[in-house]
Amino acid sequence: MKYEFGNDPAKIDGYRKWWNLSPVKRPLVGFSYKSWFPLDEFRASAAWEKDKPLTPDMVVPEDFLDDQERLLREGETMDDDILRGASPSQAVFWGDGALGCEMRVLPGNVVARERNLSWDEVEGVGFDRESPWFKKYIRFIDVLVERSAGRYPISHGTLNGPLDYVVSMRGHEQTVVDLMLDPEPTQRFLERMGTFFIDITRAAWERIPTFHGGYYDAQYNIWAPDTIIRMQEDAVAVLSPELYRKYLAPVDARVSASFNCSFIHLHATSMIVLDQMLDIPTIRCYEINNDVGGPPVDTMVPYFRMVQKARKPLVIRGSFSPDELRLLMDSLSPAGLYLYIMVADEKEMEPLRPITGL
């Protein structure tokens, strides 16, 4: 039997085994033709004028729907292990917009401009359900839920983490100076941004139905048996391990403890604090990008092993040569391993499939 979008409910058993680190012969494997630049994958967002501001009224959720379902139909031909679903545009920094940042369209992406607020101005920053960006975010979710009609899962959008929001409000350099010279108000602001992150995620899940009894993240095609949050702390690249442990780890612990299947998205630049993150028991899962232009895969293998040694499910996302993929298969346990492999076309995918055991 063929399932629309490839969303065979039998795939859920694979996710359950992955979350539970159950013994398996091969990892969970998904392939995708998606690019690193979601802005250009949708005609609606590709049409936004470059190097110009993006305002909420320019985002029309209905205009994304046909392209969204076109992209999801890759699941009908991939014959892999994953479910496919949708979220509000992954090109938009919804949380930053809801906190008052100006959004600007760049080639291939949208950026949120730092506000560089004073401490007095920071006092007025928080979760506002009347924010135009928040209202558009919720509207986008509602439109997706109606269109999907249960045929594919819907998820929260791509959100930054508490430190990222502090950086958006105060600036990169100023935030590091704040933590070193003025830590008390910075710590209080980090805690408030942690609460904002929890609240905006819960607000999304108030509108989203579960999918076959579980929760879902559309960016990494992760199905979870219980409540989920997609954590992110890209700005940790500017912190020392000591600053992370003292000021940010308690916030990440509280955020992750608010959901039962919390996972965190990381880059190679975050590996400086990976061991501190692994000490937080409520971060259930780790997603690590193999970024374009990033370090060689063999230099990342020790970090992947750290995650597995800590008995945490691991997602590795990126493009891989056959030799790189063989290295991962030979170096890592298949239990609790999910390889999300980005390919340009079927020709690139075919030699990779047998390496993964598909």
C-alpha positions, 0 to 999 in steps of 0.5 A: 500500500502506498501512503500519501507523502510516504507517511506510513504509520509503520515508520513510527516503530522506527522512531520509537526504537531510535528514542529508546536506543533499542538494538537495531541492525542499521540506523534510522535513515532519511533522504531529502532533496531540500536545500540549506536555503528554505527561502528559495524553495517556496515561490512565495518567499523567493519573490520577496525583494532582496536587501529589503525589510520583511514585514508580517503582512508580506507573509501570506501562509496560503501562498506556501501551501502548494509548494509545501505539499510538492516538497513533501511528495519526495517521501512517496519515492524515497523509500526511507524511514522517516515521516514528512511534515510541515511548519511555518516558513523555516526562513523566518525567525519567528521568535525574534520578530515577536520580540521586536526585531526588524527582519531583512531579506537576504539572498537565500535567507532572512536575518533578524537585525540586532536591536542593541537595546539598553537595560531599561529598554530590555525591561519591556521585552517579552512574550506578547500575543498581540505582536504582529509577528506572533499572530502571523506565526499562529495564523501560519500554523492554523492554515497548515493544520487545516490544509494537512487535514491529518495527512501529514504532521504539523510542527512548531516553527524554527525558533532561536534559543534564550542566549540567541534572543539575548544577543538579538536584543543586546548585541553579540559583543555586548552580551559577552561583556555583560556576562563578564562585567554585569552578570546579574541583569544578564542572568535575569534576562536569560531566564526571561528569554527561557520563559519566552522560549517555553511560552511561544513553543507551548502556544504553537502546540496549543494549536497543533494536533498530535500525529498518530499520538505523537509530536513532530519537528518538521525541520529534521523530520523527528517524530516523538512519543511525547511533548517536544521542543526544538532547542537552539543556542547558536550564540554559544560559539561566543561563550567560554565553557565556564560562562556556559556552565554558570549562566546558560546551562541552568536556563537550558536545563529549565527549558528542556525540563518543560518538555518530555522529548526535548532536543537541541540543534547544534553546529560544529561551533557549539562543540566547545560546550558539548560536554557541559550540555551532555550533563543536562539530563533533560536534553533528550536528543542531539541534532548536529549539522554537518555544515557546508564548509564545516570541519571534515567529518572525521574530526566530528566523529569524536563528538558524535561518539560523546553523544552516544556514550552519554546514551542520547539519541543522535541526529546527524544532518548534512550532505556526505560523500560515500567515504564520509558515510562509510566512516559514520557507519563504521564509527558509530553504533546504529542504536539511537542514530538517525542519519538525515542525508541531503542530496541534490538528486537521485543520482547522488542518492543511489550509491549512498543507500546501500551504505546505510543498509537501505 
